[in-house]
Amino acid sequence: MRIVITGAESSGKSTLTEHLARLLNLPFALEYARYYLEQHGPAYDLGLLSRLSVMHQQYQQREVSCATPLGIFDTDLINYKIWAEEVFGCCPPIISAGIAQESSHVYLVCKPDLPWEPDPLRQNPDDRERLYERHLLEIQRLNRPFEIVEGRGEQRLVNAEVAVRRLIGQ
């Protein structure tokens, strides 16, 4: 089972990924696209986005062994699908096919109720609620288990802990 932390930009995904991994003593993998674009520059096209989706999966498999029964992941290919559709108006087949293979995922969907934190890779300060809804609808369309995480500061961390324990049956 993979616990995926997902949602709109600047909604606390990376913070929750690392916090929950430490709390539950689980392996984790951060968002690969962020790492790649920080190293190579923020410019990309649909071809690079498709390649990033494959590199994302490879990176996550290296970080969290398939032999490990449980891991925490900062985003999955649903994020790439929404990103591709938002920026380019379509989702490449390689991303759609990858999503179909990610069937063991459960989700913590981060409500965008935190203050926006700008950085060079973020593009949607005014669209976070709509993008949050897109993530939520896609997870529901796929009929995958999820919990919504909201709140600020320590309360958000506690809410995420409770939600992840519900998802994994603890």
Residue pairs with C-beta under 8 A, 6 or more apart in sequence:
1 69
1 70
1 104
1 105
1 106
1 168
2 64
2 70
2 71
2 72
2 73
2 76
2 102
2 104
2 105
2 106
3 20
3 26
3 70
3 71
3 72
3 73
3 105
3 106
3 107
3 108
3 164
3 167
3 168
4 72
4 73
4 75
4 76
4 78
4 105
4 106
4 107
4 108
5 13
5 14
5 16
5 17
5 20
5 72
5 73
5 74
5 75
5 107
5 108
5 110
6 13
6 75
6 76
6 78
6 79
6 107
6 108
6 109
6 110
6 135
6 139
7 13
7 109
7 110
7 111
7 112
7 131
7 132
7 135
8 110
8 112
8 124
8 127
8 128
8 129
8 131
8 132
8 135
9 122
9 123
9 124
9 125
9 128
9 131
10 112
10 114
10 115
10 116
10 117
10 118
10 122
10 125
10 128
11 110
11 111
11 112
11 113
11 114
11 128
11 132
12 110
12 114
12 149
12 156
13 31
13 74
13 75
13 110
14 30
14 31
14 34
14 74
16 108
16 110
16 149
16 156
16 157
16 160
17 28
17 30
17 72
17 73
17 74
18 28
18 30
19 157
19 160
20 26
20 28
20 72
20 160
20 161
20 164
21 27
21 28
21 72
23 161
24 70
24 72
24 164
26 68
26 70
26 71
26 72
27 63
27 64
27 65
27 68
27 71
27 72
28 63
28 64
28 71
28 72
28 73
28 74
29 59
29 60
29 63
29 64
29 71
29 72
29 73
29 74
30 74
31 56
31 74
31 75
31 79
32 52
32 55
32 56
32 59
32 60
33 52
33 56
33 75
33 80
34 121
35 59
36 52
36 55
37 44
37 121
38 121
42 120
42 121
44 52
46 84
46 87
46 88
46 90
46 92
49 80
49 83
49 84
49 87
49 88
49 92
50 84
50 92
50 94
50 95
52 80
53 77
53 80
53 92
53 94
53 95
53 98
54 94
54 98
56 75
56 76
56 77
56 80
57 77
57 98
60 73
60 76
63 71
64 71
64 72
64 73
70 168
73 105
76 99
76 102
76 105
77 95
77 98
77 99
77 102
78 99
78 135
78 138
78 139
78 142
79 135
80 95
80 98
81 91
81 95
81 96
81 99
81 138
82 131
82 134
82 135
82 138
84 90
84 91
84 92
84 95
85 91
86 124
86 131
86 134
99 142
103 144
105 144
106 144
106 145
106 146
106 167
106 168
107 139
107 144
107 145
107 146
107 147
107 167
108 146
108 147
108 148
108 149
108 160
108 163
108 164
108 167
109 132
109 135
109 136
109 139
109 146
109 147
109 148
109 149
110 132
110 149
110 150
111 132
111 148
111 149
111 150
112 128
112 129
112 131
112 132
113 150
113 151
113 152
114 152
114 156
116 122
116 125
116 128
118 125
124 131
136 146
136 148
139 146
140 146
145 167
146 167
147 163
147 164
147 166
147 167
148 163
149 156
149 159
149 160
149 163
150 156
150 159
151 158
151 159
